[in-house]
Amino acid sequence: MLETDSNAHFYLIGYVEKHKETCEEDDCPLKVQHHRRKGDEVLSPEEIERRLVLVVDRMYSKGTKK
């Protein structure tokens, strides 16, 4: 995906940052940080995609439970 659209990575970063601000769950995959220094996490495009898949899966699961 990211190879075909040079702006896709920036769109994903924007979505991730907005989701971090608005998500009410403390254990959200996009909020979980695995890094050495607080606030300095730089995610690879592959890691961003992996975490987005986890978020979408969680949204789907919660939606089907309702």
C-alpha atoms as a printed R data frame, in Angstrom:
   type eleno elety resid chain resno       x      y      z
1  ATOM     1    CA   MET     A     1   0.000  0.000  0.000
2  ATOM     2    CA   LEU     A     2   2.604  2.540  1.040
3  ATOM     3    CA   GLU     A     3   4.674  1.851 -2.070
4  ATOM     4    CA   THR     A     4   1.849  2.988 -4.350
5  ATOM     5    CA   ASP     A     5   0.979  6.297 -2.710
6  ATOM     6    CA   SER     A     6   3.671  8.571 -1.332
7  ATOM     7    CA   ASN     A     7   1.101 10.389  0.819
8  ATOM     8    CA   ALA     A     8  -0.412  7.245  2.332
9  ATOM     9    CA   HIS     A     9   2.140  7.115  5.119
10 ATOM    10    CA   PHE     A    10   1.315 10.691  6.135
11 ATOM    11    CA   TYR     A    11  -2.411  9.965  6.076
12 ATOM    12    CA   LEU     A    12  -1.873  6.951  8.310
13 ATOM    13    CA   ILE     A    13   0.258  8.954 10.737
14 ATOM    14    CA   GLY     A    14  -2.460 11.615 10.890
15 ATOM    15    CA   TYR     A    15  -5.150  9.013 11.550
16 ATOM    16    CA   VAL     A    16  -3.034  7.350 14.236
17 ATOM    17    CA   GLU     A    17  -2.373 10.638 16.018
18 ATOM    18    CA   LYS     A    18  -6.054 11.671 15.885
19 ATOM    19    CA   HIS     A    19  -7.137  8.240 17.102
20 ATOM    20    CA   LYS     A    20  -4.706  8.466 20.032
21 ATOM    21    CA   GLU     A    21  -6.319 11.761 21.049
22 ATOM    22    CA   THR     A    22  -9.919 10.564 20.818
23 ATOM    23    CA   CYS     A    23  -9.801  6.872 21.774
24 ATOM    24    CA   GLU     A    24 -11.151  6.258 25.254
25 ATOM    25    CA   GLU     A    25  -9.524  2.850 25.753
26 ATOM    26    CA   ASP     A    26  -6.274  2.768 27.679
27 ATOM    27    CA   ASP     A    27  -5.167 -0.508 26.093
28 ATOM    28    CA   CYS     A    28  -5.704  0.661 22.514
29 ATOM    29    CA   PRO     A    29  -3.017 -0.826 20.205
30 ATOM    30    CA   LEU     A    30  -2.274  2.626 18.833
31 ATOM    31    CA   LYS     A    31  -1.671  4.028 22.316
32 ATOM    32    CA   VAL     A    32   0.539  1.202 23.542
33 ATOM    33    CA   GLN     A    33   4.155  2.272 23.341
34 ATOM    34    CA   HIS     A    34   7.154 -0.026 23.163
35 ATOM    35    CA   HIS     A    35  10.141  2.249 23.235
36 ATOM    36    CA   ARG     A    36  13.013  3.405 25.383
37 ATOM    37    CA   ARG     A    37  12.248  7.107 25.811
38 ATOM    38    CA   LYS     A    38   8.770  8.429 26.433
39 ATOM    39    CA   GLY     A    39   7.346 10.439 23.543
40 ATOM    40    CA   ASP     A    40  10.100  9.500 21.090
41 ATOM    41    CA   GLU     A    41   8.513  6.472 19.466
42 ATOM    42    CA   VAL     A    42   8.959  6.284 15.712
43 ATOM    43    CA   LEU     A    43   6.922  3.513 14.145
44 ATOM    44    CA   SER     A    44   7.807  1.809 10.901
45 ATOM    45    CA   PRO     A    45   5.121  1.748  8.221
46 ATOM    46    CA   GLU     A    46   4.753 -1.995  8.779
47 ATOM    47    CA   GLU     A    47   4.205 -1.511 12.525
48 ATOM    48    CA   ILE     A    48   1.628  1.205 11.867
49 ATOM    49    CA   GLU     A    49  -0.251 -1.102  9.500
50 ATOM    50    CA   ARG     A    50  -0.096 -3.959 12.025
51 ATOM    51    CA   ARG     A    51  -1.516 -1.760 14.791
52 ATOM    52    CA   LEU     A    52  -4.237 -0.379 12.514
53 ATOM    53    CA   VAL     A    53  -5.326 -3.929 11.712
54 ATOM    54    CA   LEU     A    54  -5.606 -4.592 15.457
55 ATOM    55    CA   VAL     A    55  -7.713 -1.449 15.922
56 ATOM    56    CA   VAL     A    56 -10.012 -2.303 13.012
57 ATOM    57    CA   ASP     A    57 -10.394 -5.856 14.334
58 ATOM    58    CA   ARG     A    58 -11.303 -4.485 17.768
59 ATOM    59    CA   MET     A    59 -13.836 -2.044 16.251
60 ATOM    60    CA   TYR     A    60 -15.411 -4.863 14.234
61 ATOM    61    CA   SER     A    61 -15.615 -7.176 17.252
62 ATOM    62    CA   LYS     A    62 -17.225 -4.501 19.433
63 ATOM    63    CA   GLY     A    63 -19.623 -3.547 16.642
64 ATOM    64    CA   THR     A    64 -20.820 -7.095 16.159
65 ATOM    65    CA   LYS     A    65 -21.351 -7.535 19.909
66 ATOM    66    CA   LYS     A    66 -23.793 -4.599 19.919
